[in-house]
Amino acid sequence: MKIIRQDLERLIKACLIDLSEEEKGVYLEQLNDMLGYVDSLNKLDTDSVEPLVHVLPQHNVFREDKLQPSLDRGLVLANAPEEHEGTFVVPRIV
């Protein structure tokens, strides 16, 4: 698959970018090089390769959910600049 100049012009317009003619030529060449590389990967025989979710083997990385004591409310609110009925008072944001 190759990108032609018209495809590049539509892409530039959709991305709302302004490129010089020299830059367009460079990008056109680079995009075609990338597509050529991807096309070469499509020629590989991958029938015996299992699809991967992750490159590295991973197991459940979540910790066990168990009840633990939390900080004392009075101790936490002692650092608050302002508190009301056991909660932090913060500036109103609209």
C-alpha positions in Angstrom: 0.0 0.0 0.0 1.3 3.4 -0.9 0.1 6.9 0.1 -0.3 9.2 -2.9 0.0 13.0 -2.8 -3.8 13.4 -2.7 -4.1 11.2 0.4 -1.5 13.2 2.1 -3.3 16.5 1.2 -6.5 15.1 2.7 -4.7 14.0 5.9 -3.0 17.4 6.3 -6.4 19.1 5.9 -8.1 16.8 8.4 -5.3 17.4 10.9 -5.5 21.2 10.4 -1.8 21.6 9.9 0.2 23.7 7.5 3.2 22.2 5.8 5.5 23.5 3.1 5.9 21.6 -0.1 9.3 20.4 1.1 7.8 19.1 4.3 5.0 17.4 2.4 7.6 15.5 0.3 9.5 14.4 3.4 6.3 13.2 5.2 5.1 11.4 2.1 8.3 9.5 1.8 8.4 8.7 5.6 4.8 7.5 5.6 5.4 5.2 2.6 8.5 3.8 4.3 6.5 3.0 7.4 3.7 1.4 5.4 6.3 -0.6 3.5 7.8 -1.9 6.7 4.3 -2.9 8.0 3.6 -4.6 4.7 6.8 -6.7 5.1 5.6 -7.8 8.5 2.3 -9.0 7.0 4.3 -11.4 4.8 5.6 -13.3 7.9 4.1 -16.7 8.7 2.5 -16.2 12.1 0.0 -19.1 12.1 1.9 -20.9 14.9 2.3 -17.8 17.1 -0.2 -17.2 19.9 -1.5 -13.7 20.2 -0.1 -11.8 23.2 -1.9 -9.4 25.6 1.4 -8.3 27.1 5.0 -8.7 25.9 6.1 -9.7 29.4 4.4 -12.5 31.4 2.1 -10.9 33.9 -0.1 -12.3 36.6 -2.7 -10.6 38.7 -0.8 -7.6 40.0 -3.6 -6.4 42.3 -3.1 -6.7 46.1 -5.6 -8.7 48.2 -8.4 -6.4 49.3 -8.4 -6.6 53.1 -9.7 -4.3 55.8 -7.0 -2.2 57.4 -7.2 0.6 60.0 -7.3 4.1 58.5 -6.0 7.4 59.9 -7.7 9.0 62.8 -10.2 11.7 61.5 -9.1 14.2 64.1 -5.4 13.8 63.2 -6.1 14.2 59.5 -8.3 17.3 60.0 -5.7 18.9 62.3 -3.8 19.7 59.1 -6.8 21.2 57.3 -6.9 25.0 56.9 -10.6 24.9 57.6 -13.0 22.1 58.5 -16.8 21.8 59.1 -18.6 18.9 60.7 -15.7 16.5 60.3 -14.9 17.4 56.6 -12.5 19.6 54.7 -13.8 22.9 53.5 -12.5 23.9 50.1 -13.1 26.8 47.8 -16.2 26.6 45.7 -15.4 25.9 42.0 -18.1 26.6 39.4 
